[in-house]
Amino acid sequence: MITKEDVEHIGWLARIEINEQETVEYMEKLNSVLEYFGQLDKVPTEDVAPTYHVAEVYNVFREDVAEECLPQETVLANTEHKQDGTFRVPKIG
């Protein structure tokens, strides 16, 4: 069961201000979610195989084939931030 103090603590952790009315609303909503999980816990799943993905997924990666690169002029035509044939980016540090 989620209490008002729990909601206030979550708000503090998230660095957001939650007023009294919102605290009560979030408490009710979070408890509703937990109640639903409680219902799911009661569903008999002993004979159900675990599902790790909702759709059958096989190797989704394409072959790694080298292809012709775009010309440097074409790539740099899309930016204002270029210098000496390369992208100019902010200094990190």
PDB file of N, CA, C and O in Angstrom, chain B, residues numbered from 101:
ATOM      1  N   MET B 101       0.840  -1.186   0.000  1.00  0.00           N
ATOM      2  CA  MET B 101       0.000   0.000   0.000  1.00  0.00           C
ATOM      3  C   MET B 101       0.880   1.242   0.000  1.00  0.00           C
ATOM      4  O   MET B 101       1.779   1.379   0.829  1.00  0.00           O
ATOM      5  N   ILE B 102       0.614   2.134  -0.930  1.00  0.00           N
ATOM      6  CA  ILE B 102       1.354   3.391  -1.054  1.00  0.00           C
ATOM      7  C   ILE B 102       0.695   4.426  -0.140  1.00  0.00           C
ATOM      8  O   ILE B 102      -0.519   4.625  -0.183  1.00  0.00           O
ATOM      9  N   THR B 103       1.501   5.071   0.675  1.00  0.00           N
ATOM     10  CA  THR B 103       0.995   6.092   1.589  1.00  0.00           C
ATOM     11  C   THR B 103       1.290   7.486   1.039  1.00  0.00           C
ATOM     12  O   THR B 103       2.032   7.638   0.069  1.00  0.00           O
ATOM     13  N   LYS B 104       0.704   8.494   1.667  1.00  0.00           N
ATOM     14  CA  LYS B 104       0.989   9.876   1.287  1.00  0.00           C
ATOM     15  C   LYS B 104       2.481  10.164   1.453  1.00  0.00           C
ATOM     16  O   LYS B 104       3.078  10.877   0.647  1.00  0.00           O
ATOM     17  N   GLU B 105       3.070   9.603   2.499  1.00  0.00           N
ATOM     18  CA  GLU B 105       4.501   9.816   2.737  1.00  0.00           C
ATOM     19  C   GLU B 105       5.332   9.209   1.610  1.00  0.00           C
ATOM     20  O   GLU B 105       6.347   9.778   1.209  1.00  0.00           O
ATOM     21  N   ASP B 106       4.901   8.045   1.095  1.00  0.00           N
ATOM     22  CA  ASP B 106       5.604   7.430  -0.028  1.00  0.00           C
ATOM     23  C   ASP B 106       5.569   8.338  -1.248  1.00  0.00           C
ATOM     24  O   ASP B 106       6.588   8.542  -1.907  1.00  0.00           O
ATOM     25  N   VAL B 107       4.396   8.883  -1.547  1.00  0.00           N
ATOM     26  CA  VAL B 107       4.250   9.769  -2.703  1.00  0.00           C
ATOM     27  C   VAL B 107       5.103  11.020  -2.518  1.00  0.00           C
ATOM     28  O   VAL B 107       5.755  11.468  -3.461  1.00  0.00           O
ATOM     29  N   GLU B 108       5.105  11.582  -1.326  1.00  0.00           N
ATOM     30  CA  GLU B 108       5.926  12.762  -1.053  1.00  0.00           C
ATOM     31  C   GLU B 108       7.407  12.433  -1.225  1.00  0.00           C
ATOM     32  O   GLU B 108       8.169  13.243  -1.755  1.00  0.00           O
ATOM     33  N   HIS B 109       7.811  11.252  -0.780  1.00  0.00           N
ATOM     34  CA  HIS B 109       9.209  10.831  -0.915  1.00  0.00           C
ATOM     35  C   HIS B 109       9.572  10.647  -2.390  1.00  0.00           C
ATOM     36  O   HIS B 109      10.654  11.047  -2.819  1.00  0.00           O
ATOM     37  N   ILE B 110       8.671  10.043  -3.164  1.00  0.00           N
ATOM     38  CA  ILE B 110       8.910   9.873  -4.600  1.00  0.00           C
ATOM     39  C   ILE B 110       9.043  11.240  -5.271  1.00  0.00           C
ATOM     40  O   ILE B 110       9.910  11.437  -6.122  1.00  0.00           O
ATOM     41  N   GLY B 111       8.184  12.178  -4.885  1.00  0.00           N
ATOM     42  CA  GLY B 111       8.270  13.535  -5.420  1.00  0.00           C
ATOM     43  C   GLY B 111       9.600  14.181  -5.078  1.00  0.00           C
ATOM     44  O   GLY B 111      10.202  14.859  -5.910  1.00  0.00           O
ATOM     45  N   TRP B 112      10.054  13.969  -3.853  1.00  0.00           N
ATOM     46  CA  TRP B 112      11.341  14.523  -3.427  1.00  0.00           C
ATOM     47  C   TRP B 112      12.477  13.906  -4.240  1.00  0.00           C
ATOM     48  O   TRP B 112      13.386  14.612  -4.676  1.00  0.00           O
ATOM     49  N   LEU B 113      12.425  12.581  -4.446  1.00  0.00           N
ATOM     50  CA  LEU B 113      13.462  11.908  -5.233  1.00  0.00           C
ATOM     51  C   LEU B 113      13.472  12.403  -6.677  1.00  0.00           C
ATOM     52  O   LEU B 113      14.535  12.533  -7.284  1.00  0.00           O
ATOM     53  N   ALA B 114      12.284  12.679  -7.226  1.00  0.00           N
ATOM     54  CA  ALA B 114      12.168  13.137  -8.607  1.00  0.00           C
ATOM     55  C   ALA B 114      12.397  14.643  -8.725  1.00  0.00           C
ATOM     56  O   ALA B 114      12.402  15.187  -9.830  1.00  0.00           O
ATOM     57  N   ARG B 115      12.584  15.311  -7.599  1.00  0.00           N
ATOM     58  CA  ARG B 115      12.805  16.759  -7.562  1.00  0.00           C
ATOM     59  C   ARG B 115      11.635  17.538  -8.175  1.00  0.00           C
ATOM     60  O   ARG B 115      11.826  18.517  -8.896  1.00  0.00           O
ATOM     61  N   ILE B 116      10.404  17.067  -7.859  1.00  0.00           N
ATOM     62  CA  ILE B 116       9.212  17.780  -8.316  1.00  0.00           C
ATOM     63  C   ILE B 116       8.353  18.137  -7.114  1.00  0.00           C
ATOM     64  O   ILE B 116       8.320  17.416  -6.117  1.00  0.00           O
ATOM     65  N   GLU B 117       7.667  19.250  -7.225  1.00  0.00           N
ATOM     66  CA  GLU B 117       6.784  19.671  -6.146  1.00  0.00           C
ATOM     67  C   GLU B 117       5.399  19.063  -6.375  1.00  0.00           C
ATOM     68  O   GLU B 117       4.834  19.190  -7.461  1.00  0.00           O
ATOM     69  N   ILE B 118       4.863  18.413  -5.366  1.00  0.00           N
ATOM     70  CA  ILE B 118       3.535  17.814  -5.436  1.00  0.00           C
ATOM     71  C   ILE B 118       2.707  18.410  -4.309  1.00  0.00           C
ATOM     72  O   ILE B 118       3.061  18.285  -3.137  1.00  0.00           O
ATOM     73  N   ASN B 119       1.591  19.064  -4.670  1.00  0.00           N
ATOM     74  CA  ASN B 119       0.755  19.652  -3.626  1.00  0.00           C
ATOM     75  C   ASN B 119      -0.106  18.576  -2.966  1.00  0.00           C
ATOM     76  O   ASN B 119      -0.089  17.419  -3.386  1.00  0.00           O
ATOM     77  N   GLU B 120      -0.846  18.956  -1.948  1.00  0.00           N
ATOM     78  CA  GLU B 120      -1.631  18.006  -1.140  1.00  0.00           C
ATOM     79  C   GLU B 120      -2.654  17.248  -1.987  1.00  0.00           C
ATOM     80  O   GLU B 120      -2.809  16.035  -1.840  1.00  0.00           O
ATOM     81  N   GLN B 121      -3.348  17.961  -2.869  1.00  0.00           N
ATOM     82  CA  GLN B 121      -4.364  17.323  -3.715  1.00  0.00           C
ATOM     83  C   GLN B 121      -3.702  16.313  -4.659  1.00  0.00           C
ATOM     84  O   GLN B 121      -4.203  15.201  -4.828  1.00  0.00           O
ATOM     85  N   GLU B 122      -2.586  16.696  -5.267  1.00  0.00           N
ATOM     86  CA  GLU B 122      -1.880  15.782  -6.174  1.00  0.00           C
ATOM     87  C   GLU B 122      -1.352  14.559  -5.423  1.00  0.00           C
ATOM     88  O   GLU B 122      -1.361  13.445  -5.947  1.00  0.00           O
ATOM     89  N   THR B 123      -0.897  14.779  -4.200  1.00  0.00           N
ATOM     90  CA  THR B 123      -0.397  13.666  -3.396  1.00  0.00           C
ATOM     91  C   THR B 123      -1.484  12.618  -3.196  1.00  0.00           C
ATOM     92  O   THR B 123      -1.232  11.421  -3.335  1.00  0.00           O
ATOM     93  N   VAL B 124      -2.683  13.066  -2.873  1.00  0.00           N
ATOM     94  CA  VAL B 124      -3.805  12.135  -2.674  1.00  0.00           C
ATOM     95  C   VAL B 124      -4.161  11.450  -3.995  1.00  0.00           C
ATOM     96  O   VAL B 124      -4.403  10.243  -4.025  1.00  0.00           O
ATOM     97  N   GLU B 125      -4.192  12.220  -5.086  1.00  0.00           N
ATOM     98  CA  GLU B 125      -4.531  11.642  -6.393  1.00  0.00           C
ATOM     99  C   GLU B 125      -3.503  10.589  -6.803  1.00  0.00           C
ATOM    100  O   GLU B 125      -3.874   9.500  -7.240  1.00  0.00           O
ATOM    101  N   TYR B 126      -2.210  10.908  -6.666  1.00  0.00           N
ATOM    102  CA  TYR B 126      -1.158   9.952  -7.042  1.00  0.00           C
ATOM    103  C   TYR B 126      -1.206   8.717  -6.139  1.00  0.00           C
ATOM    104  O   TYR B 126      -0.982   7.598  -6.599  1.00  0.00           O
ATOM    105  N   MET B 127      -1.494   8.923  -4.878  1.00  0.00           N
ATOM    106  CA  MET B 127      -1.582   7.798  -3.950  1.00  0.00           C
ATOM    107  C   MET B 127      -2.690   6.840  -4.405  1.00  0.00           C
ATOM    108  O   MET B 127      -2.498   5.624  -4.422  1.00  0.00           O
ATOM    109  N   GLU B 128      -3.839   7.394  -4.771  1.00  0.00           N
ATOM    110  CA  GLU B 128      -4.953   6.562  -5.230  1.00  0.00           C
ATOM    111  C   GLU B 128      -4.607   5.842  -6.528  1.00  0.00           C
ATOM    112  O   GLU B 128      -4.901   4.657  -6.680  1.00  0.00           O
ATOM    113  N   LYS B 129      -3.984   6.553  -7.461  1.00  0.00           N
ATOM    114  CA  LYS B 129      -3.628   5.949  -8.748  1.00  0.00           C
ATOM    115  C   LYS B 129      -2.585   4.842  -8.573  1.00  0.00           C
ATOM    116  O   LYS B 129      -2.712   3.770  -9.164  1.00  0.00           O
ATOM    117  N   LEU B 130      -1.571   5.098  -7.775  1.00  0.00           N
ATOM    118  CA  LEU B 130      -0.523   4.093  -7.562  1.00  0.00           C
ATOM    119  C   LEU B 130      -1.081   2.867  -6.849  1.00  0.00           C
ATOM    120  O   LEU B 130      -0.708   1.739  -7.171  1.00  0.00           O
ATOM    121  N   ASN B 131      -1.968   3.079  -5.887  1.00  0.00           N
ATOM    122  CA  ASN B 131      -2.588   1.946  -5.203  1.00  0.00           C
ATOM    123  C   ASN B 131      -3.480   1.152  -6.160  1.00  0.00           C
ATOM    124  O   ASN B 131      -3.590  -0.068  -6.037  1.00  0.00           O
ATOM    125  N   SER B 132      -4.113   1.838  -7.107  1.00  0.00           N
ATOM    126  CA  SER B 132      -4.918   1.159  -8.113  1.00  0.00           C
ATOM    127  C   SER B 132      -4.036   0.262  -8.984  1.00  0.00           C
ATOM    128  O   SER B 132      -4.425  -0.858  -9.314  1.00  0.00           O
ATOM    129  N   VAL B 133      -2.872   0.743  -9.350  1.00  0.00           N
ATOM    130  CA  VAL B 133      -1.929  -0.051 -10.144  1.00  0.00           C
ATOM    131  C   VAL B 133      -1.484  -1.274  -9.345  1.00  0.00           C
ATOM    132  O   VAL B 133      -1.455  -2.383  -9.878  1.00  0.00           O
ATOM    133  N   LEU B 134      -1.142  -1.085  -8.090  1.00  0.00           N
ATOM    134  CA  LEU B 134      -0.721  -2.211  -7.254  1.00  0.00           C
ATOM    135  C   LEU B 134      -1.854  -3.223  -7.089  1.00  0.00           C
ATOM    136  O   LEU B 134      -1.616  -4.430  -7.056  1.00  0.00           O
ATOM    137  N   GLU B 135      -3.072  -2.731  -6.986  1.00  0.00           N
ATOM    138  CA  GLU B 135      -4.227  -3.625  -6.867  1.00  0.00           C
ATOM    139  C   GLU B 135      -4.366  -4.471  -8.135  1.00  0.00           C
ATOM    140  O   GLU B 135      -4.662  -5.664  -8.065  1.00  0.00           O
ATOM    141  N   TYR B 136      -4.154  -3.851  -9.274  1.00  0.00           N
ATOM    142  CA  TYR B 136      -4.223  -4.585 -10.535  1.00  0.00           C
ATOM    143  C   TYR B 136      -3.129  -5.655 -10.595  1.00  0.00           C
ATOM    144  O   TYR B 136      -3.385  -6.777 -11.031  1.00  0.00           O
ATOM    145  N   PHE B 137      -1.923  -5.318 -10.162  1.00  0.00           N
ATOM    146  CA  PHE B 137      -0.854  -6.324 -10.118  1.00  0.00           C
ATOM    147  C   PHE B 137      -1.240  -7.478  -9.197  1.00  0.00           C
ATOM    148  O   PHE B 137      -0.904  -8.630  -9.469  1.00  0.00           O
ATOM    149  N   GLY B 138      -1.935  -7.174  -8.120  1.00  0.00           N
ATOM    150  CA  GLY B 138      -2.417  -8.218  -7.224  1.00  0.00           C
ATOM    151  C   GLY B 138      -3.370  -9.167  -7.935  1.00  0.00           C
ATOM    152  O   GLY B 138      -3.341 -10.376  -7.709  1.00  0.00           O
ATOM    153  N   GLN B 139      -4.222  -8.604  -8.803  1.00  0.00           N
ATOM    154  CA  GLN B 139      -5.125  -9.441  -9.588  1.00  0.00           C
ATOM    155  C   GLN B 139      -4.331 -10.314 -10.558  1.00  0.00           C
ATOM    156  O   GLN B 139      -4.648 -11.490 -10.737  1.00  0.00           O
ATOM    157  N   LEU B 140      -3.317  -9.752 -11.173  1.00  0.00           N
ATOM    158  CA  LEU B 140      -2.487 -10.522 -12.104  1.00  0.00           C
ATOM    159  C   LEU B 140      -1.759 -11.661 -11.393  1.00  0.00           C
ATOM    160  O   LEU B 140      -1.559 -12.732 -11.965  1.00  0.00           O
ATOM    161  N   ASP B 141      -1.365 -11.422 -10.146  1.00  0.00           N
ATOM    162  CA  ASP B 141      -0.687 -12.469  -9.377  1.00  0.00           C
ATOM    163  C   ASP B 141      -1.577 -13.697  -9.176  1.00  0.00           C
ATOM    164  O   ASP B 141      -1.069 -14.803  -8.994  1.00  0.00           O
ATOM    165  N   LYS B 142      -2.896 -13.513  -9.207  1.00  0.00           N
ATOM    166  CA  LYS B 142      -3.826 -14.620  -8.969  1.00  0.00           C
ATOM    167  C   LYS B 142      -4.091 -15.455 -10.227  1.00  0.00           C
ATOM    168  O   LYS B 142      -4.678 -16.534 -10.137  1.00  0.00           O
ATOM    169  N   VAL B 143      -3.667 -14.971 -11.386  1.00  0.00           N
ATOM    170  CA  VAL B 143      -3.908 -15.689 -12.640  1.00  0.00           C
ATOM    171  C   VAL B 143      -3.024 -16.932 -12.678  1.00  0.00           C
ATOM    172  O   VAL B 143      -1.816 -16.836 -12.464  1.00  0.00           O
ATOM    173  N   PRO B 144      -3.619 -18.114 -12.953  1.00  0.00           N
ATOM    174  CA  PRO B 144      -2.817 -19.336 -13.007  1.00  0.00           C
ATOM    175  C   PRO B 144      -1.932 -19.351 -14.253  1.00  0.00           C
ATOM    176  O   PRO B 144      -2.435 -19.360 -15.377  1.00  0.00           O
ATOM    177  N   THR B 145      -0.621 -19.353 -14.051  1.00  0.00           N
ATOM    178  CA  THR B 145       0.314 -19.310 -15.179  1.00  0.00           C
ATOM    179  C   THR B 145       1.310 -20.461 -15.149  1.00  0.00           C
ATOM    180  O   THR B 145       2.334 -20.415 -15.830  1.00  0.00           O
ATOM    181  N   GLU B 146       1.015 -21.489 -14.366  1.00  0.00           N
ATOM    182  CA  GLU B 146       1.968 -22.589 -14.226  1.00  0.00           C
ATOM    183  C   GLU B 146       2.273 -23.261 -15.553  1.00  0.00           C
ATOM    184  O   GLU B 146       3.412 -23.665 -15.790  1.00  0.00           O
ATOM    185  N   ASP B 147       1.266 -23.390 -16.433  1.00  0.00           N
ATOM    186  CA  ASP B 147       1.450 -24.094 -17.697  1.00  0.00           C
ATOM    187  C   ASP B 147       1.718 -23.154 -18.871  1.00  0.00           C
ATOM    188  O   ASP B 147       1.610 -23.558 -20.029  1.00  0.00           O
ATOM    189  N   VAL B 148       2.063 -21.911 -18.577  1.00  0.00           N
ATOM    190  CA  VAL B 148       2.318 -20.934 -19.631  1.00  0.00           C
ATOM    191  C   VAL B 148       3.820 -20.727 -19.750  1.00  0.00           C
ATOM    192  O   VAL B 148       4.505 -20.434 -18.770  1.00  0.00           O
ATOM    193  N   ALA B 149       4.317 -20.886 -20.980  1.00  0.00           N
ATOM    194  CA  ALA B 149       5.755 -20.689 -21.211  1.00  0.00           C
ATOM    195  C   ALA B 149       6.097 -19.207 -21.059  1.00  0.00           C
ATOM    196  O   ALA B 149       5.308 -18.348 -21.453  1.00  0.00           O
ATOM    197  N   PRO B 150       7.258 -18.904 -20.496  1.00  0.00           N
ATOM    198  CA  PRO B 150       7.661 -17.495 -20.352  1.00  0.00           C
ATOM    199  C   PRO B 150       7.749 -16.803 -21.716  1.00  0.00           C
ATOM    200  O   PRO B 150       8.182 -17.399 -22.703  1.00  0.00           O
ATOM    201  N   THR B 151       7.336 -15.561 -21.750  1.00  0.00           N
ATOM    202  CA  THR B 151       7.407 -14.767 -22.968  1.00  0.00           C
ATOM    203  C   THR B 151       8.412 -13.647 -22.745  1.00  0.00           C
ATOM    204  O   THR B 151       8.269 -12.827 -21.838  1.00  0.00           O
ATOM    205  N   TYR B 152       9.420 -13.634 -23.587  1.00  0.00           N
ATOM    206  CA  TYR B 152      10.435 -12.596 -23.465  1.00  0.00           C
ATOM    207  C   TYR B 152      10.214 -11.490 -24.475  1.00  0.00           C
ATOM    208  O   TYR B 152      10.776 -10.402 -24.348  1.00  0.00           O
ATOM    209  N   HIS B 153       9.395 -11.766 -25.476  1.00  0.00           N
ATOM    210  CA  HIS B 153       9.078 -10.776 -26.495  1.00  0.00           C
ATOM    211  C   HIS B 153       7.690 -11.115 -27.024  1.00  0.00           C
ATOM    212  O   HIS B 153       7.353 -12.292 -27.159  1.00  0.00           O
ATOM    213  N   VAL B 154       6.893 -10.120 -27.321  1.00  0.00           N
ATOM    214  CA  VAL B 154       5.516 -10.383 -27.727  1.00  0.00           C
ATOM    215  C   VAL B 154       5.412 -10.984 -29.121  1.00  0.00           C
ATOM    216  O   VAL B 154       4.399 -11.604 -29.445  1.00  0.00           O
ATOM    217  N   ALA B 155       6.422 -10.817 -29.941  1.00  0.00           N
ATOM    218  CA  ALA B 155       6.417 -11.384 -31.283  1.00  0.00           C
ATOM    219  C   ALA B 155       7.645 -12.267 -31.451  1.00  0.00           C
ATOM    220  O   ALA B 155       8.691 -12.028 -30.848  1.00  0.00           O
ATOM    221  N   GLU B 156       7.494 -13.303 -32.290  1.00  0.00           N
ATOM    222  CA  GLU B 156       8.647 -14.148 -32.571  1.00  0.00           C
ATOM    223  C   GLU B 156       9.719 -13.284 -33.238  1.00  0.00           C
ATOM    224  O   GLU B 156       9.464 -12.660 -34.267  1.00  0.00           O
ATOM    225  N   VAL B 157      10.893 -13.251 -32.662  1.00  0.00           N
ATOM    226  CA  VAL B 157      11.969 -12.447 -33.223  1.00  0.00           C
ATOM    227  C   VAL B 157      13.157 -13.353 -33.487  1.00  0.00           C
ATOM    228  O   VAL B 157      13.637 -14.070 -32.609  1.00  0.00           O
ATOM    229  N   TYR B 158      13.601 -13.295 -34.697  1.00  0.00           N
ATOM    230  CA  TYR B 158      14.796 -14.033 -35.072  1.00  0.00           C
ATOM    231  C   TYR B 158      15.890 -13.013 -35.295  1.00  0.00           C
ATOM    232  O   TYR B 158      15.709 -11.842 -34.962  1.00  0.00           O
ATOM    233  N   ASN B 159      16.992 -13.411 -35.835  1.00  0.00           N
ATOM    234  CA  ASN B 159      18.094 -12.481 -36.050  1.00  0.00           C
ATOM    235  C   ASN B 159      17.611 -11.303 -36.906  1.00  0.00           C
ATOM    236  O   ASN B 159      17.328 -11.460 -38.094  1.00  0.00           O
ATOM    237  N   VAL B 160      17.523 -10.139 -36.290  1.00  0.00           N
ATOM    238  CA  VAL B 160      16.997  -8.968 -36.980  1.00  0.00           C
ATOM    239  C   VAL B 160      18.098  -8.119 -37.601  1.00  0.00           C
ATOM    240  O   VAL B 160      17.823  -7.068 -38.179  1.00  0.00           O
ATOM    241  N   PHE B 161      19.328  -8.567 -37.484  1.00  0.00           N
ATOM    242  CA  PHE B 161      20.434  -7.796 -38.013  1.00  0.00           C
ATOM    243  C   PHE B 161      20.676  -8.153 -39.476  1.00  0.00           C
ATOM    244  O   PHE B 161      20.591  -9.320 -39.858  1.00  0.00           O
ATOM    245  N   ARG B 162      20.971  -7.165 -40.276  1.00  0.00           N
ATOM    246  CA  ARG B 162      21.272  -7.419 -41.680  1.00  0.00           C
ATOM    247  C   ARG B 162      22.734  -7.807 -41.806  1.00  0.00           C
ATOM    248  O   ARG B 162      23.524  -7.629 -40.880  1.00  0.00           O
ATOM    249  N   GLU B 163      23.071  -8.329 -42.945  1.00  0.00           N
ATOM    250  CA  GLU B 163      24.461  -8.648 -43.210  1.00  0.00           C
ATOM    251  C   GLU B 163      25.281  -7.367 -43.165  1.00  0.00           C
ATOM    252  O   GLU B 163      24.824  -6.317 -43.618  1.00  0.00           O
ATOM    253  N   ASP B 164      26.456  -7.447 -42.635  1.00  0.00           N
ATOM    254  CA  ASP B 164      27.345  -6.291 -42.569  1.00  0.00           C
ATOM    255  C   ASP B 164      28.141  -6.237 -43.866  1.00  0.00           C
ATOM    256  O   ASP B 164      29.177  -6.886 -44.014  1.00  0.00           O
ATOM    257  N   VAL B 165      27.628  -5.447 -44.798  1.00  0.00           N
ATOM    258  CA  VAL B 165      28.238  -5.357 -46.118  1.00  0.00           C
ATOM    259  C   VAL B 165      28.744  -3.936 -46.316  1.00  0.00           C
ATOM    260  O   VAL B 165      28.015  -2.969 -46.094  1.00  0.00           O
ATOM    261  N   ALA B 166      29.988  -3.822 -46.730  1.00  0.00           N
ATOM    262  CA  ALA B 166      30.563  -2.505 -46.998  1.00  0.00           C
ATOM    263  C   ALA B 166      29.899  -1.908 -48.234  1.00  0.00           C
ATOM    264  O   ALA B 166      29.756  -2.578 -49.257  1.00  0.00           O
ATOM    265  N   GLU B 167      29.501  -0.661 -48.133  1.00  0.00           N
ATOM    266  CA  GLU B 167      28.871   0.028 -49.247  1.00  0.00           C
ATOM    267  C   GLU B 167      29.608   1.330 -49.498  1.00  0.00           C
ATOM    268  O   GLU B 167      30.414   1.773 -48.679  1.00  0.00           O
ATOM    269  N   GLU B 168      29.325   1.927 -50.623  1.00  0.00           N
ATOM    270  CA  GLU B 168      29.941   3.196 -50.992  1.00  0.00           C
ATOM    271  C   GLU B 168      29.499   4.280 -50.014  1.00  0.00           C
ATOM    272  O   GLU B 168      28.317   4.363 -49.681  1.00  0.00           O
ATOM    273  N   CYS B 169      30.412   5.093 -49.560  1.00  0.00           N
ATOM    274  CA  CYS B 169      30.099   6.188 -48.639  1.00  0.00           C
ATOM    275  C   CYS B 169      29.584   7.395 -49.409  1.00  0.00           C
ATOM    276  O   CYS B 169      29.826   7.543 -50.607  1.00  0.00           O
ATOM    277  N   LEU B 170      28.875   8.246 -48.698  1.00  0.00           N
ATOM    278  CA  LEU B 170      28.456   9.508 -49.301  1.00  0.00           C
ATOM    279  C   LEU B 170      29.676  10.398 -49.499  1.00  0.00           C
ATOM    280  O   LEU B 170      30.615  10.343 -48.705  1.00  0.00           O
ATOM    281  N   PRO B 171      29.675  11.219 -50.548  1.00  0.00           N
ATOM    282  CA  PRO B 171      30.795  12.152 -50.728  1.00  0.00           C
ATOM    283  C   PRO B 171      30.844  13.157 -49.573  1.00  0.00           C
ATOM    284  O   PRO B 171      29.806  13.585 -49.068  1.00  0.00           O
ATOM    285  N   GLN B 172      32.031  13.519 -49.170  1.00  0.00           N
ATOM    286  CA  GLN B 172      32.235  14.432 -48.048  1.00  0.00           C
ATOM    287  C   GLN B 172      31.481  15.739 -48.248  1.00  0.00           C
ATOM    288  O   GLN B 172      30.905  16.270 -47.298  1.00  0.00           O
ATOM    289  N   GLU B 173      31.476  16.259 -49.464  1.00  0.00           N
ATOM    290  CA  GLU B 173      30.797  17.530 -49.743  1.00  0.00           C
ATOM    291  C   GLU B 173      29.290  17.417 -49.507  1.00  0.00           C
ATOM    292  O   GLU B 173      28.657  18.353 -49.018  1.00  0.00           O
ATOM    293  N   THR B 174      28.723  16.259 -49.859  1.00  0.00           N
ATOM    294  CA  THR B 174      27.282  16.048 -49.669  1.00  0.00           C
ATOM    295  C   THR B 174      26.929  16.035 -48.187  1.00  0.00           C
ATOM    296  O   THR B 174      25.946  16.648 -47.773  1.00  0.00           O
ATOM    297  N   VAL B 175      27.720  15.346 -47.404  1.00  0.00           N
ATOM    298  CA  VAL B 175      27.459  15.253 -45.972  1.00  0.00           C
ATOM    299  C   VAL B 175      27.611  16.615 -45.315  1.00  0.00           C
ATOM    300  O   VAL B 175      26.760  17.015 -44.521  1.00  0.00           O
ATOM    301  N   LEU B 176      28.661  17.321 -45.627  1.00  0.00           N
ATOM    302  CA  LEU B 176      28.911  18.619 -44.990  1.00  0.00           C
ATOM    303  C   LEU B 176      27.973  19.712 -45.496  1.00  0.00           C
ATOM    304  O   LEU B 176      27.900  20.786 -44.900  1.00  0.00           O
ATOM    305  N   ALA B 177      27.258  19.452 -46.584  1.00  0.00           N
ATOM    306  CA  ALA B 177      26.316  20.445 -47.106  1.00  0.00           C
ATOM    307  C   ALA B 177      25.139  20.634 -46.152  1.00  0.00           C
ATOM    308  O   ALA B 177      24.419  21.627 -46.256  1.00  0.00           O
ATOM    309  N   ASN B 178      24.933  19.707 -45.233  1.00  0.00           N
ATOM    310  CA  ASN B 178      23.790  19.773 -44.318  1.00  0.00           C
ATOM    311  C   ASN B 178      24.087  20.520 -43.021  1.00  0.00           C
ATOM    312  O   ASN B 178      23.244  20.533 -42.123  1.00  0.00           O
ATOM    313  N   THR B 179      25.238  21.132 -42.897  1.00  0.00           N
ATOM    314  CA  THR B 179      25.570  21.823 -41.651  1.00  0.00           C
ATOM    315  C   THR B 179      26.224  23.167 -41.909  1.00  0.00           C
ATOM    316  O   THR B 179      26.888  23.376 -42.925  1.00  0.00           O
ATOM    317  N   GLU B 180      26.019  24.064 -40.971  1.00  0.00           N
ATOM    318  CA  GLU B 180      26.738  25.340 -41.001  1.00  0.00           C
ATOM    319  C   GLU B 180      28.054  25.210 -40.241  1.00  0.00           C
ATOM    320  O   GLU B 180      28.955  26.035 -40.396  1.00  0.00           O
ATOM    321  N   HIS B 181      28.157  24.177 -39.424  1.00  0.00           N
ATOM    322  CA  HIS B 181      29.293  24.021 -38.515  1.00  0.00           C
ATOM    323  C   HIS B 181      30.319  23.063 -39.116  1.00  0.00           C
ATOM    324  O   HIS B 181      30.341  21.871 -38.808  1.00  0.00           O
ATOM    325  N   LYS B 182      31.170  23.618 -39.984  1.00  0.00           N
ATOM    326  CA  LYS B 182      32.216  22.803 -40.596  1.00  0.00           C
ATOM    327  C   LYS B 182      33.511  23.582 -40.619  1.00  0.00           C
ATOM    328  O   LYS B 182      33.517  24.813 -40.631  1.00  0.00           O
ATOM    329  N   GLN B 183      34.609  22.845 -40.625  1.00  0.00           N
ATOM    330  CA  GLN B 183      35.928  23.475 -40.632  1.00  0.00           C
ATOM    331  C   GLN B 183      36.931  22.467 -41.198  1.00  0.00           C
ATOM    332  O   GLN B 183      37.006  21.328 -40.737  1.00  0.00           O
ATOM    333  N   ASP B 184      37.680  22.887 -42.176  1.00  0.00           N
ATOM    334  CA  ASP B 184      38.730  22.061 -42.774  1.00  0.00           C
ATOM    335  C   ASP B 184      38.221  20.690 -43.208  1.00  0.00           C
ATOM    336  O   ASP B 184      38.908  19.687 -43.015  1.00  0.00           O
ATOM    337  N   GLY B 185      37.015  20.636 -43.796  1.00  0.00           N
ATOM    338  CA  GLY B 185      36.494  19.384 -44.325  1.00  0.00           C
ATOM    339  C   GLY B 185      35.906  18.442 -43.289  1.00  0.00           C
ATOM    340  O   GLY B 185      35.668  17.274 -43.597  1.00  0.00           O
ATOM    341  N   THR B 186      35.661  18.919 -42.053  1.00  0.00           N
ATOM    342  CA  THR B 186      35.065  18.076 -41.015  1.00  0.00           C
ATOM    343  C   THR B 186      33.971  18.863 -40.302  1.00  0.00           C
ATOM    344  O   THR B 186      33.845  20.074 -40.479  1.00  0.00           O
ATOM    345  N   PHE B 187      33.179  18.154 -39.489  1.00  0.00           N
ATOM    346  CA  PHE B 187      32.186  18.827 -38.658  1.00  0.00           C
ATOM    347  C   PHE B 187      32.897  19.560 -37.538  1.00  0.00           C
ATOM    348  O   PHE B 187      33.825  19.021 -36.933  1.00  0.00           O
ATOM    349  N   ARG B 188      32.474  20.780 -37.255  1.00  0.00           N
ATOM    350  CA  ARG B 188      33.009  21.517 -36.121  1.00  0.00           C
ATOM    351  C   ARG B 188      32.034  21.352 -34.969  1.00  0.00           C
ATOM    352  O   ARG B 188      30.856  21.688 -35.091  1.00  0.00           O
ATOM    353  N   VAL B 189      32.527  20.833 -33.847  1.00  0.00           N
ATOM    354  CA  VAL B 189      31.682  20.565 -32.681  1.00  0.00           C
ATOM    355  C   VAL B 189      32.204  21.342 -31.484  1.00  0.00           C
ATOM    356  O   VAL B 189      33.370  21.735 -31.456  1.00  0.00           O
ATOM    357  N   PRO B 190      31.338  21.569 -30.486  1.00  0.00           N
ATOM    358  CA  PRO B 190      31.796  22.288 -29.287  1.00  0.00           C
ATOM    359  C   PRO B 190      32.897  21.511 -28.566  1.00  0.00           C
ATOM    360  O   PRO B 190      32.914  20.281 -28.537  1.00  0.00           O
ATOM    361  N   LYS B 191      33.807  22.281 -27.990  1.00  0.00           N
ATOM    362  CA  LYS B 191      34.890  21.689 -27.203  1.00  0.00           C
ATOM    363  C   LYS B 191      34.322  21.071 -25.932  1.00  0.00           C
ATOM    364  O   LYS B 191      33.463  21.657 -25.273  1.00  0.00           O
ATOM    365  N   ILE B 192      34.807  19.888 -25.599  1.00  0.00           N
ATOM    366  CA  ILE B 192      34.385  19.207 -24.383  1.00  0.00           C
ATOM    367  C   ILE B 192      35.498  19.345 -23.374  1.00  0.00           C
ATOM    368  O   ILE B 192      36.665  19.099 -23.676  1.00  0.00           O
ATOM    369  N   GLY B 193      35.130  19.737 -22.186  1.00  0.00           N
ATOM    370  CA  GLY B 193      36.216  19.735 -21.266  1.00  0.00           C
ATOM    371  C   GLY B 193      36.081  20.589 -20.111  1.00  0.00           C
ATOM    372  O   GLY B 193      36.981  20.640 -19.272  1.00  0.00           O
TER     373      GLY B 193
END
